[in-house]
């Protein structure tokens, strides 16, 4: 809904290296804060069945931050949001993947509507191949990530985002 109403304004005001770098750093810091906080607190939600509508709504608001601010990472924002409200790491990741389905579909549809449906046969073939490859890679990535988070926290990802944000800032300030 936000994308439909304000897509052009969002792109005009927020799609620049400063916002991307700041959001990379900010979400990285939030990952570290959430993991440090959760080290001392036991998660209150340990299965998808325990997730309440209120928690789902709050996680959805974090997803909205990612829709507005480039460099945020939709999955990163929703996982951070879930961790901050007491959802376990595993449930946060699982719910994030479920949330991706309607969001990715909606964002893709919005771009198709915006740019038109007039494809040549070759373009349509490339689009279908790209979608299939993206699906397979996504499934493999999800499998790896779910295995990883059962044994590790997200601090490394937080530090990666902070370092990448600093590199982006330095690069564009110098060049």
Secondary structure, 3 states (H helix, E strand, C coil): CHHHHHHHHHHHHHCCHHHHHHHHHHHHHHHHHHHHHHHHCCCCECCHHHCCHHHHHHHHHHHHHHHHCCCCCHHHHHHHHHHHCCECHHHHHHHHHHHHHHHHHHHHHHHHHHHCCCCCHHHHHHHHHHHHHHHHHHHHHHHHHHHHHCCCCCHHHHHHHHHHHHHHHHHHHHC
